[in-house]
Amino acid sequence: MGHEAIKLELIEWLTKLDDQETIEYFKIVKDSKSSDQDWWNDLGEVEKQGIERGLRDISEGKTISHDEIKSRYDL
């Protein structure tokens, strides 16, 4: 399916959409693509702290590979 067909399909779907949360999400995505605003500034403090903690864990080697988790939990 080409890009134009996909866009038309999405437009048709969006015109029938009643889910306010999904509509608001698409508005945020649209606005984020059309501005020079950094998404980091839209995050709350808890989200920023979580990202910073994750980055710190990575730099300190405190990570587990995807394969190890799959093996550990028989996934």
C-alpha positions as CSV (number, residue, x, y, z in Angstrom):
1,M,0.0,0.0,0.0
2,G,1.4,3.4,-1.0
3,H,1.8,6.4,1.2
4,E,-1.2,8.2,-0.3
5,A,-3.4,5.2,0.2
6,I,-2.3,4.9,3.8
7,K,-2.9,8.6,4.5
8,L,-6.4,8.3,3.0
9,E,-7.1,5.2,5.1
10,L,-5.9,7.1,8.3
11,I,-8.0,10.2,7.4
12,E,-11.1,8.0,7.0
13,W,-10.4,6.2,10.3
14,L,-9.7,9.4,12.2
15,T,-12.9,11.1,11.1
16,K,-14.8,8.2,12.7
17,L,-12.7,8.1,15.9
18,D,-14.5,8.9,19.1
19,D,-11.6,8.1,21.5
20,Q,-10.6,11.4,23.0
21,E,-7.3,10.1,24.4
22,T,-6.2,8.9,21.0
23,I,-7.2,12.1,19.3
24,E,-5.2,14.1,21.9
25,Y,-2.2,11.8,21.4
26,F,-2.3,12.4,17.6
27,K,-2.5,16.2,18.3
28,I,0.6,16.0,20.5
29,V,2.5,14.0,17.8
30,K,1.4,16.5,15.1
31,D,2.5,19.5,17.2
32,S,5.8,17.9,18.2
33,K,6.7,17.4,14.5
34,S,5.9,21.0,13.6
35,S,7.8,22.8,16.3
36,D,11.3,23.2,17.4
37,Q,10.3,22.4,21.0
38,D,12.3,19.7,22.7
39,W,10.1,16.8,24.0
40,W,12.2,16.7,27.1
41,N,10.6,19.9,28.3
42,D,7.1,18.3,28.1
43,L,8.1,15.5,30.5
44,G,7.3,15.5,34.2
45,E,10.0,15.3,36.9
46,V,9.2,11.6,37.6
47,E,9.7,10.7,33.9
48,K,12.9,12.8,33.7
49,Q,14.3,11.1,36.8
50,G,13.4,7.7,35.4
51,I,15.2,8.4,32.1
52,E,18.2,9.8,33.9
53,R,18.3,6.7,36.3
54,G,18.2,4.4,33.2
55,L,21.0,6.2,31.5
56,R,23.1,6.1,34.7
57,D,22.5,2.3,34.9
58,I,23.6,1.9,31.4
59,S,26.8,3.9,31.9
60,E,27.5,1.9,35.1
61,G,26.9,-1.5,33.3
62,K,23.9,-2.3,35.4
63,T,21.9,-3.9,32.5
64,I,20.6,-7.3,31.5
65,S,20.4,-8.4,27.9
66,H,17.1,-9.1,26.2
67,D,18.3,-12.7,25.6
68,E,19.1,-13.2,29.3
69,I,15.6,-12.0,30.3
70,K,14.0,-14.3,27.7
71,S,16.0,-17.2,29.0
72,R,15.4,-16.4,32.7
73,Y,11.6,-16.3,32.2
74,D,11.3,-19.0,29.5
75,L,10.0,-16.5,26.9
